[in-house]
Amino acid sequence: MNLEDLRRHLQLEIRAARGRLDREITCGYASDLLSYAMAKARTGCVWVTLQGHVNVVAVASLADAAGVIITEGLEPDADTIEKANAEGIPILTTELTTFTVVGQLFELGIPGVDDLDER
């Protein structure tokens, strides 16, 4: 499944890097602590968070994440959108809670990083 498929399934809004929605999703990860995301997010993951500041883009770039979903109606600030566009990191938003988004990712068959570690 790629980000565009996921966007349609979850009715996500695109905030940055519209042209990169063809990235394939390998797994999902959810955390609001940047240090945890840096340590645990994997290449191709979709990262679910409440954070909307520019450091999210840096962490997603370091992790080579497929994209970021910002939950609970929070909007990334202008600097974050600008940086995400420059780095090619898709940012999607939703009114849904992080819990609900993660549940929907699971229902769609997207494994968590723990599932990858067990392989």
Helices and strands as residue ranges (DSSP letters): H 3-10, E 13-16, G 18-20, E 27-30, H 34-40, E 45-49, H 55-63, E 67-70, H 78-87, E 91-93, H 98-107, H 113-117
